[in-house]
Amino acid sequence: MKTKLFTILAVVISMRVCPVQADTVWTSGHHEIYDGDSYGEIWMYNDATADMFGGDVLQLGTLDTSRFNMFGGTMDILLGRYDSISNIHGGDLNSAGLAENAVMNLYAYDVVYHPTDGGDDWSTGWLEGKYCANDEYFVFEISTHDASYVNIVPEPTTLILFGIGTLLLRKKQ
């Protein structure tokens, strides 16, 4: 009897200390991650979309034509594959990996890419800069393969200035 009680108590305590988190799979619909939310791994497929405003995610994978928007929170690894699109506006990201036509739109300025040796057709390095939304400094590791891209999207004011410049040039001609 004491052995059974001890075993049950040990299992309950170990689950409390090291909670097991199963993968979360989203195959469609819109999902949101807020402060206080915590996920181990999230896998997004098909036309699933998600917005992250806070919380903690160990790893998030975007596949197929899924879309992900990060505005805040903390994420260790962001993976993109198969025509997925990730928009990064803010938050604390540790590393990102893109393959098979995945796209990452980084809404930032003063972005600098520091390449390292990737090998095997992988481009690796790290990015640093400041987010347009809040001027917060960021740095994260990045790996890309095949025709995957990281696009630096300028702040809206820059786009307006380019538009006005184009109009002025047309009027002079």
C-alpha positions in Angstrom: 0.0 0.0 0.0 2.8 2.4 0.9 4.5 1.6 -2.4 1.4 2.4 -4.4 0.8 5.7 -2.5 4.5 6.6 -3.0 4.3 5.9 -6.7 1.2 7.9 -7.2 2.6 10.8 -5.2 5.9 10.7 -7.2 4.0 10.8 -10.5 1.8 13.7 -9.4 4.8 15.7 -8.2 6.8 15.0 -11.4 3.9 16.1 -13.5 3.7 19.3 -11.5 7.4 20.0 -11.8 7.8 18.9 -15.4 4.4 19.3 -17.1 4.1 17.3 -20.4 2.8 19.4 -23.3 1.5 17.7 -26.4 1.8 19.3 -29.8 -1.0 21.7 -30.7 -2.2 21.3 -34.3 -4.2 24.0 -36.1 -5.5 23.0 -39.6 -7.9 25.9 -40.2 -9.4 28.9 -38.6 -8.0 31.9 -36.8 -6.2 31.6 -33.5 -4.8 34.1 -31.0 -2.0 33.8 -28.4 -2.1 36.2 -25.4 -0.1 36.9 -22.3 -0.3 34.0 -19.9 -0.7 31.4 -22.8 2.0 28.8 -23.0 2.6 26.3 -25.7 5.2 23.7 -26.3 4.9 23.2 -30.1 2.3 24.6 -32.5 1.9 23.2 -36.0 -0.1 25.3 -38.5 -1.4 23.7 -41.7 -3.6 24.5 -44.7 -5.2 27.9 -44.3 -4.8 28.3 -40.5 -3.9 31.8 -39.3 -2.6 33.0 -35.9 -1.8 36.3 -34.2 0.6 36.3 -31.2 0.2 39.3 -28.9 2.0 37.8 -25.9 2.6 34.5 -24.1 5.3 31.9 -24.6 5.8 29.4 -27.5 8.7 27.0 -27.6 8.3 26.2 -31.3 5.9 27.2 -34.0 5.8 25.7 -37.5 3.9 27.2 -40.4 3.2 24.9 -43.3 1.2 24.9 -46.5 -0.4 28.3 -47.0 -0.8 29.2 -43.3 -0.2 32.7 -42.0 1.4 33.8 -38.7 1.6 37.3 -37.2 3.9 38.1 -34.2 3.3 41.3 -32.3 4.7 40.4 -28.9 5.5 37.5 -26.6 8.4 35.1 -26.6 9.2 32.3 -29.0 12.3 30.1 -29.2 12.0 28.7 -32.7 9.8 29.8 -35.7 9.9 27.4 -38.7 8.3 28.1 -42.1 7.8 25.8 -45.0 5.7 25.3 -48.2 4.5 28.8 -49.1 3.7 29.9 -45.6 4.0 33.6 -44.6 5.1 34.9 -41.2 4.9 38.6 -40.4 7.1 39.7 -37.5 6.1 43.1 -36.0 7.6 42.7 -32.5 8.3 40.2 -29.7 11.3 38.2 -28.6 12.3 35.6 -31.2 15.4 33.4 -30.7 15.7 31.7 -34.1 13.9 31.2 -37.4 14.3 28.7 -40.2 12.7 28.9 -43.6 12.5 26.4 -46.4 10.5 25.5 -49.5 9.3 29.0 -50.5 8.5 30.2 -47.0 8.4 34.0 -46.6 9.1 36.1 -43.5 8.1 39.8 -43.6 10.1 41.6 -41.0 8.6 45.0 -40.1 11.8 46.7 -39.0 14.5 49.2 -39.8 18.2 49.5 -39.4 18.3 45.7 -40.1 21.7 44.1 -40.5 22.4 40.5 -41.6 25.5 38.8 -40.3 26.2 35.7 -42.3 27.8 32.6 -40.9 28.9 29.4 -42.6 25.8 27.3 -43.3 26.8 24.6 -45.7 24.5 22.2 -47.5 22.7 25.0 -49.5 21.5 26.7 -46.2 22.2 30.4 -45.7 22.7 31.0 -42.0 23.5 33.9 -39.8 21.7 36.3 -37.5 19.7 39.5 -38.0 19.6 42.6 -35.8 17.6 45.8 -36.0 14.7 47.7 -34.5 11.0 47.0 -34.9 9.0 49.7 -36.6 6.1 49.4 -34.1 8.0 50.2 -30.9 11.6 50.9 -31.8 12.6 47.9 -29.7 15.9 46.3 -30.6 15.9 42.6 -31.7 18.4 40.0 -32.6 17.8 36.4 -33.7 19.4 33.6 -35.7 18.1 32.9 -39.2 18.5 30.0 -41.6 17.0 29.9 -45.1 17.0 27.2 -47.8 15.9 27.0 -51.4 13.7 29.9 -52.5 12.8 31.2 -49.1 12.9 34.9 -48.3 13.2 37.4 -45.6 11.6 40.7 -46.6 12.4 43.9 -44.7 9.2 46.0 -44.8 9.8 49.6 -44.1 7.7 51.8 -41.8 4.6 53.3 -43.4 6.1 56.8 -43.4 8.9 55.6 -45.7 6.3 54.2 -48.1 4.4 57.5 -48.2 7.6 59.4 -48.9 8.4 57.1 -51.8 4.9 57.6 -53.2 5.2 61.4 -53.0 8.6 61.3 -54.6 7.2 59.2 -57.5 4.3 61.7 -58.0 6.7 64.7 -58.0 8.9 62.9 -60.6 5.9 62.2 -62.9 4.8 65.9 -62.7 8.2 67.2 -63.8 8.1 64.9 -66.9 
